[in-house]
Amino acid sequence: MLLIAVFTTVNLYADKFTYNEKKLGGDFKLIFYTSEKKNADLIANQTYLFVDSLNLIFSNYLKKSDISLLNRKRKLKNASSQLIALLKLSQQAHKNTNGYFDISIKPLIDFWDKAEKTRGFLQRIRY
């Protein structure tokens, strides 16, 4: 994933600062142009913390994420405001598209995961 932050003021002496961490199952790259490395470091750190906080809510891969708990238990106590907002938006999108938008793709994700594992197994036995 690539995120480029552009600041409204142009500084002729700006340096390029690049950060790359593994987030959300892949590379998450940040690029900043600024004359202050400490500002770039601070923004990069805050951005990665924010991404981590969203991952704890929305990840299908973390067994204790809000969305994983909701999928497993069908109910969730103390749901995060972000999850509630997303569910409300998805309900509205479902209504606006006459049902074409459907947030309940967990069975499809599970099917895809099984297909990936099967493909790997078949490749190992040269099938």
C-alpha positions in Angstrom: 0.0 0.0 0.0 1.4 3.4 -0.9 0.4 6.6 0.9 1.9 9.9 -0.2 1.4 12.9 2.0 1.5 16.3 0.3 1.8 19.4 2.3 0.3 22.7 1.1 3.4 24.8 1.5 6.4 24.2 -0.8 9.8 24.2 0.8 12.7 24.3 -1.6 14.9 22.6 1.0 12.6 19.7 1.7 14.1 16.3 2.1 12.4 13.0 1.2 11.7 10.7 4.1 10.5 7.1 3.3 9.0 4.7 5.8 8.1 1.1 5.1 6.5 -1.3 7.5 4.5 -4.5 7.3 0.9 -3.6 7.9 -2.4 -5.2 6.9 -0.7 -8.2 5.4 1.7 -6.3 3.1 4.1 -3.4 2.7 2.7 -0.1 3.9 4.9 2.7 2.6 4.8 6.3 3.6 6.7 9.1 1.8 7.0 12.6 3.2 8.7 15.7 1.9 9.7 18.1 4.6 12.8 19.8 6.0 12.1 18.5 9.5 12.9 14.8 10.0 11.4 14.8 13.5 8.0 15.9 12.0 8.1 13.1 9.4 9.1 10.6 12.1 6.2 11.7 14.3 3.6 11.6 11.5 4.8 8.2 10.3 4.6 6.8 13.8 1.1 8.2 14.4 0.0 6.9 11.0 1.3 3.4 11.7 -0.4 3.5 15.2 -3.7 4.5 13.6 -3.4 1.7 11.0 -2.7 -0.8 13.8 -5.8 0.5 15.7 -8.0 -0.1 12.6 -6.5 -3.5 12.1 -7.5 -4.5 15.7 -11.1 -3.6 14.7 -11.4 -4.7 11.1 -9.0 -7.6 10.5 -10.4 -10.9 9.4 -7.0 -12.5 10.3 -6.9 -11.5 14.0 -9.0 -13.8 16.0 -9.7 -11.1 18.6 -10.5 -8.3 16.3 -14.0 -6.8 16.6 -15.0 -8.0 13.2 -13.7 -11.6 13.9 -15.6 -11.7 17.2 -18.7 -10.4 15.5 -18.5 -13.0 12.8 -18.0 -15.8 15.3 -20.4 -14.8 18.0 -23.0 -12.9 15.9 -23.1 -10.3 18.7 -20.6 -7.9 20.0 -20.5 -6.1 23.4 -18.8 -2.8 23.5 -18.3 -2.5 19.7 -16.0 0.3 18.6 -17.5 3.5 17.2 -15.6 2.9 14.0 -17.2 -0.6 13.5 -20.7 0.8 14.3 -20.2 3.6 11.8 -19.0 1.2 9.1 -22.0 -1.1 9.7 -24.4 1.8 9.5 -22.8 3.0 6.2 -22.9 -0.6 4.8 -26.6 -0.9 5.7 -27.2 2.4 3.8 -25.1 1.2 0.8 -27.1 -2.1 0.8 -30.3 0.0 0.7 -29.1 2.4 -1.9 -28.0 -0.4 -4.3 -31.1 -2.4 -3.9 -29.1 -5.2 -2.1 -26.2 -5.4 -4.6 -23.8 -4.2 -1.9 -23.5 -6.8 0.8 -21.0 -6.5 3.7 -21.5 -10.2 4.7 -18.7 -11.6 2.6 -17.2 -13.8 5.4 -18.3 -17.0 3.6 -16.6 -15.8 0.5 -13.4 -15.0 2.4 -13.4 -18.5 3.9 -14.0 -20.1 0.5 -11.1 -18.1 -1.0 -8.8 -19.1 2.0 -9.6 -22.8 1.4 -9.1 -22.5 -2.3 -5.6 -20.9 -1.7 -4.7 -23.8 0.7 -5.9 -26.4 -1.8 -4.0 -24.8 -4.7 -0.8 -24.9 -2.6 -1.4 -28.5 -1.7 -2.0 -29.4 -5.3 1.2 -27.7 -6.4 3.2 -29.6 -3.8 2.0 -32.9 -5.1 2.5 -31.6 -8.7 -1.1 -32.1 -9.6 
